[in-house]
């Protein structure tokens, strides 16, 4: 006869604290500023309002025709006179770099920080936006480079992949199937955006990795909400073309109605996920010590801060240094927040990320003694304030 849970107390007793115990990031060596585009693509600057970035991020209709301007548009308005829409710097791959080189460096550093050998990794989950071989994910290739003996899986939920992978890793460790799970995420957008389209202004490349394992009592993931984003299908789309050498190349485009569709979806997904995660964790907004948002645009953090009516000091914005780095964004924000000592052990942290044509996700976690990998080579605008951390405990 199977034993049944009779009360909430039974559930709490069986609850196994699991979450992130080490964290690392890596970025390409090339820092591309706006001056690069001014020098190499002056025609794009001159015609910016007719190109992809303006098509995606402009008011759905003239401001003076709107009696009530939505929150997203309100926060976007200060950036409308800027052809770069607030983008300042972005990291892009050099010729000798790839999604695999970024992932390897982040994964290796996360394992070193956790004081784990490759043999102690039971499972690796890899989420690459996009993998080196479009028809195949990076997991097996990366496992070979790291010398892993355990399982290696690919996971795809686009920009929300880090949080979806975190949820899967925690569930597997809690179940007892695995002990230490390495999660690796990367974004190499620069390979798939047309440099002759202004959408290339706001994207960048980067990678992050973290180890999920057992933590101290009351730490780790305590609530989550993940939904599908079916309404966003078609807002961005892939177009198969060829490069200058005639080789096939996939390019990401924004459809002509993107600016009309996105404001409503951004707010809808954000509200449903953050409230669902709070409810699942049985905590209130006021109890959250720090917030991590997917800073997809220059005004995304302000949009979230306004919606939640919180102090901006309870979050940070990495967009000025990195641009939009998709699945690597929330990992990088967590890393820098911890490195700057803005997140401390036992703090309650709410993390949110959406992925169009995939998932939107929010998690509430109680931060543990998270060990950090080395600082990436900083740009001029990054604050370099290293903070020490201890390694993972092993169960």
N, C-alpha and C positions, 0 to 999 in steps of 0.2 A: 504494500500500500504506500502511495506517495504521501509524504508529509506536506501539509498545506500551511501557508502563512495565515495566522488567525488575526493578527493585529498589526498596526503601524509599528508598534514596539518591536515585533519580531523582525520586520524589515530592517529597522535601524540597527539591530544587533548584528544582522548578517551583512550589512553594508561594508564594503571594503574600500578604504580610501585609496584612490588611484588618480594620478595626474602627471603633470610635467615635472621631471626632476633635473633635466639639463636642457640647455638651449644655445643654439649657435646660428650665425648668419654668415653669408658670403656674398660678395658683389663683384661685378666685372671691374677691370682696371680703368676703363675709359669713363670719364665724367664729361658728359655732353651738356654744355650750357646753351642758353638761348642764342648766344653770339655765334654758335656753330651754324644755326639755321639762318641767321641774318647774313652771314658771310657766304654760305654755300647755296642757300635757297631763298634769295631775296624776293623772287617772284611769288613764293608762298606767303610771305608776309604781306605783300601788296594785295593779294587776292584771298586772304585768310577767311574773310566772312562768307566766301562762296564754297569753302572746302569742308572736309569731314568734321573737324573739331567744332566749328561753328554750327554745323548741321546737328550735331549731337548735343551741344551745350549752348543753347540760345533760348529765349522765351518762346513758348509755344505760339504766342500771338503778341502783337505789339503791346507793351506795358500799359499804354494809355487806354487800351481797349478793355483792360482787365479791371473790374471793380474790386476783386479780391485776388491778390497775387499769392500763389501758393508758397509755402515755406522754402521749398527747394529753390524756386526762382528768386525769392527775396535774398537768399544767401549768395546766389550766383551773380546778381546784378552788379556788384562792385568790380567784377572781373570781365564784364562784357566789352569794355574798351581795350582790353589786352588781347592781342591776337593769340597769345600763348595760354590764355584762360588761367593765368596764375601759376603755370609751370615755370620752374626756375632751373633745376638740374635733374638729370636722369643718368643712371648708369647703363651702359650698353656694352655688349660683347665685343671684345677685340677678336682679331682673326684666329688667335690660338686658344680662344675660350669657347665654351659650349654649355648647354644645360647640364651636361654630365660633370664638367669640371667644377661648376658652381655647386652642384649637389654633393659631389665628393668632399669638397672642402668643408661645407657646412656639416655634413654627416660625420666626418672624421673628428671635427672639433667638438661636436655634441657628445660623441663617445668618449673622447679624452676628458671632457669636463665631467662626465658622469662616472669616470673611472671604470669604464666597462671595456672589455676586450671584444673583438668581433665574435668570438665563440659564445659570448654571453648574450648576444642578441638573438632572441627566439624568432622574431618576425620584423621585417622592414616593410613599411607601407610608403610608396612613392607616388607623389602627385605632381606631375610636370605639366606646366602650361607654357609650352607644349613639349612633348618628348623629342629626343634627338631624331628618332625614326618615327615618323607620323603614324605608321601602321603598327608600331610596337612601343610599349612604354619603356621607361628607363630602368625598371626595377632589377631585371636580371643583369644588365650591364653594370649597374652600380654595385650590386651584390658581389660581382666578380672583382671589381676594383677594390672593394673594402675587405674582401676575403671572408664574407659572411657564410656561415654553414646552414643557417635556418631558412625559413620561408621568406620570399620576397614577392610582394604583390603590388600591382599598379592600381591606383584609385583615381577617378576623375569626377570632380564636381566643380570644375573650373575655378573661379575666384574663391569659392567657399571651401575648396578642397582641404585646407589646413584644419578647419574646424570639423568637417565631416570625418577626416582621418583621425583626429583627436578623439572624437566620440567612438569610432570603431575600435581604436587602440585601447581605450579605457574599458570598454565592454569586454574585450578579449582578455585583458589582464584580470579584471574582476571575476570573470568566469573560471579562472584558473587554467585556461588553455595555454596561456603564454605568461611569461614573467617580465621580460623586458622587450618593449616594442620601440623600434626606431622609426620615426616619421620624418620624411624628407619632402620638402616642397620647393618648387622653383618656378620662375617666370622668365621666359626669354622672348618677350613680345617683339623685340627689335628685329627678329628673324621674320616676322609675319605682318609687319606694318609697312606700308608703302611710304618711303621717305619723301615722296612727292605729294603726300597727303598730310594735311596738318594734324591728323590724328596721331602722327608720330611725335608731335610736340609733347604729349602728356604721358607717354608710356616709357617704361624702363625695364631693366632686367635685375634679377637677384634671386637668392635662395635662402632657405632657412631649414633647420632641422631641430628636432627635440626627441628626447627619450621619455617614454611613458612607462611608469613603474609604480609599485606600491609606495605610499607616502605615510607620514605620521597621521595619527587619528585626527579626523575632522578636516584634513586637507584634501586637495584635489577637486575634481569636477563634482558639483553638487546639484546642478540643474542645467537643462539644455532644451532648445526648441529648434527643430530643423524642418523646413517646409520646401516644397518644390516651387520653382519660379516659372511655371508654364506660360504665364502671361507675357513674359519677356522674349519668347521665341520670335526671332526675326528682327529684333531691335538692332542687333549686330549680326552680320552674316559673313561666311567665308566665300572667297572667290578664288578659283584656281586660275593662275596666270603663269607666265614664264618670266625668268630673269633676263638680264642682258646677254647671257650666254645661251639662252634658249632652254634652260632647265626648268622643270615644273616648280612653281612656287605658289603657296597659299597666302592670300592677303585677307586681312580682316577689314570689313567696311561697316559703316553706320548707315542704316536706311534713312530715307528722306523724312520719315515721321518720327525719328528717334527722340527729338526734343519734346514732342507732344506726349509720347508714351512714358518717358522715364520719371518725371516728377511724381506722378501718382504711384508708380511701382516702388520707387525708393522709400517713400513714406509707408506704404502698405506693408512691405516686407520687414522694414525696421520695426514698426510697431508690433506686428504679430510675433516676431522672434524675441525681442527684448522682454516683452511682457510675459510671453510663454516661458522663457528661461527663469525669470524672477519667480513666477508662480511655481515652477517645478522645484526651485531651490528653497521656496518658502521664505524669501527675503523681500525687502522693499527696496526701492530705488535709493532711499536715504542711507541704507546700510552698505551700499557699494562704495568701496574706498577708491577704486580706480576703474576707468573705462578705456577699452581699446576698440577703436572703430576702423573699418576698412576705409582708408583715406584715398578713395578713388579719384577725387578731384581736389582742387585747392580749397574749396568751400565745404567739403564733405564733413569735416570735423565740426565746423560751425553749425551746419545743418543738424547734426546729431545733438550737439550741445543745446541748441535752441529747442529742439523737440523735447528733450528730457528736462530742460530748465535746470542744468547743473553748472557748477563752477568750471570754467575752461581749464583750470589748474588740475582738475581731476582726470585729465587725459593729455596726450601729446599728439603732434601732427608730424609725420615723417615725409609727407608729400613734397615739401620744398626741396628735400635732398634727393629723393628717389623717384618721384613721379608715381604713376600707377604701376605697381608691381604685382597685381593680381594675387595669386595664392600665397605669395611670399610676404604680403603686406602685413597681415596681423601677426605673423611670426616675428617680423622685423620690429614692429611696434612694441610687442611684448619684450623683445630683447632690449631695445633701447630704454624702455621705461624701467626695466629692472636694473640695467646698467647705470642709469641715472639715479637709482635709489628711490624712484617714485612708487615702486611696488616692493613691498617687504613681506617677509614670511607672515602668514595668517591674514593678510589683507584679502578682502573680498574683491574679486575682479570680474567685470562683465565684459565679454568679448563678442563683437558682432562682425559678420562678413556676409555679403551677398554675392551670388554668382548668377549672372543672367544665363538663361537656358540651362539651368542646373538646380542649385539650391540656395537658400538663404538660411543662415544659422546663427544662433547666439548661445553662449555657454556662460554659466556662472561658476567660478572656481575659487577655492580658498588657496591662495598662493603658498607654495611650500618653500623648502630650502633649495631653490633652483640654482644649479651651477651654470655659469655662463662661459661660453667660448670666448676667444680673443676678440677685441674690437676690430671691425673691418677698417681698412684704410679710409680715414674720414675725408669728406670733402671739407672745404673751407668753412661751411656753415654748420657742421656737426659738432656738438659739444662733446669733448673728450674727457669724461670723468669716470675712470674705471672703478668698478665696485667688485670686491671679492665675493666668492661664493664657494660653498663646500660641495663635495661630490654626492652622488646618490647613495642611499642606503640600498642594500640588496636583500631580497627576500628569498 
